[in-house]
């Protein structure tokens, strides 16, 4: 997950992630157009031998949603897709699927109610 401050110039970490995602999107478009992976990889793809699928924990959000386009209702408990970006002041988050305006974070008082 990247953090950003909308009032400041974005750093190199942000630019690197944008480049990675742009290349991924270009490859996804290539597959959709029927271009085989060996052409998309350009002959320089490393070999991964004795491989297995792994699972990595990715940041996501959970909370009470109001105004979600696919999950209607007020204060409906949801879990989001992976969080890709969050404003440093924690007022905005961009998940894989959409932007969220962030209200109050969960706190100790929430455990007692």
C-alpha positions as CSV (number, residue, x, y, z in Angstrom):
1,X,0.0,0.0,0.0
2,X,1.2,3.5,-0.9
3,X,0.6,6.5,1.2
4,X,0.3,10.0,-0.4
5,X,-0.2,13.6,0.6
6,X,-2.3,15.4,-2.1
7,X,-0.5,18.7,-1.2
8,X,3.0,17.3,-1.9
9,X,4.9,16.0,-4.9
10,X,4.8,12.3,-5.2
11,X,8.0,10.3,-4.5
12,X,9.9,7.7,-6.5
13,X,8.2,4.8,-4.7
14,X,4.9,6.0,-6.1
15,X,6.3,6.4,-9.6
16,X,7.8,2.9,-9.5
17,X,4.5,1.4,-8.5
18,X,2.7,3.3,-11.3
19,X,5.2,1.9,-13.9
20,X,4.7,-1.7,-12.6
21,X,0.9,-1.4,-12.8
22,X,1.1,0.1,-16.3
23,X,3.2,-2.8,-17.5
24,X,0.8,-5.3,-15.8
25,X,-2.2,-3.6,-17.5
26,X,-0.4,-3.7,-20.9
27,X,0.3,-7.4,-20.5
28,X,-3.4,-8.1,-19.5
29,X,-4.5,-6.2,-22.6
30,X,-2.0,-8.2,-24.7
31,X,-3.5,-11.5,-23.3
32,X,-7.0,-10.3,-24.1
33,X,-5.9,-9.6,-27.7
34,X,-4.5,-13.1,-28.0
35,X,-0.8,-12.3,-27.8
36,X,1.0,-15.3,-26.3
37,X,3.0,-14.9,-23.1
38,X,6.4,-15.7,-24.8
39,X,5.9,-12.7,-27.0
40,X,4.8,-10.4,-24.2
41,X,7.7,-11.5,-22.0
42,X,10.2,-10.6,-24.7
43,X,12.4,-13.6,-24.2
44,X,13.9,-12.4,-20.9
45,X,11.5,-14.1,-18.4
46,X,13.4,-16.0,-15.7
47,X,12.6,-19.7,-15.1
48,X,10.9,-20.6,-11.8
49,X,11.5,-24.3,-11.0
50,X,9.8,-26.4,-8.3
51,X,7.3,-23.6,-7.8
52,X,4.2,-23.5,-5.7
53,X,1.4,-21.0,-5.1
54,X,2.0,-18.8,-2.1
55,X,-0.3,-16.6,-0.2
56,X,0.6,-13.1,1.0
57,X,-1.4,-11.0,3.4
58,X,-2.5,-7.8,1.7
59,X,-3.8,-4.7,3.5
60,X,-7.5,-4.2,3.2
61,X,-10.1,-2.3,5.1
62,X,-13.1,-3.4,7.1
63,X,-15.8,-1.0,8.5
64,X,-19.3,0.3,8.3
65,X,-20.1,1.3,4.7
66,X,-22.8,3.8,3.6
67,X,-23.4,4.6,-0.1
68,X,-21.5,1.6,-1.6
69,X,-22.7,1.1,-5.2
70,X,-22.8,-2.7,-4.9
71,X,-23.4,-3.2,-1.1
72,X,-26.4,-1.0,-0.3
73,X,-27.5,0.1,3.1
74,X,-26.2,2.3,5.9
75,X,-23.5,1.3,8.4
76,X,-23.3,-2.1,6.6
77,X,-20.2,-4.1,7.8
78,X,-18.0,-4.8,4.7
79,X,-14.5,-5.8,3.9
80,X,-12.7,-4.2,0.9
81,X,-10.5,-5.4,-1.8
82,X,-6.7,-4.8,-1.4
83,X,-5.8,-1.3,-0.4
84,X,-3.4,0.3,-2.9
85,X,-3.1,3.9,-1.7
86,X,-4.1,5.9,1.4
87,X,-3.7,9.6,2.1
88,X,-1.2,10.4,4.8
89,X,-4.0,12.1,6.8
90,X,-6.1,8.9,6.6
91,X,-9.1,10.6,5.0
92,X,-9.0,8.8,1.6
93,X,-8.2,5.2,0.5
94,X,-8.0,3.6,-2.9
95,X,-8.6,-0.1,-3.1
96,X,-8.3,-2.2,-6.2
97,X,-11.9,-1.5,-7.1
98,X,-12.7,2.0,-5.8
99,X,-12.1,5.1,-3.7
100,X,-13.4,5.3,-0.1
101,X,-13.8,8.4,2.0
102,X,-12.6,7.4,5.5
103,X,-14.5,8.4,8.5
104,X,-13.4,7.7,12.1
105,X,-11.0,4.9,12.7
106,X,-12.0,2.0,14.9
107,X,-11.0,2.6,18.5
108,X,-11.1,1.3,22.1
109,X,-14.6,3.0,22.6
110,X,-16.0,0.8,19.8
111,X,-15.1,-2.4,21.8
112,X,-17.2,-1.2,24.8
113,X,-20.4,-0.4,22.9
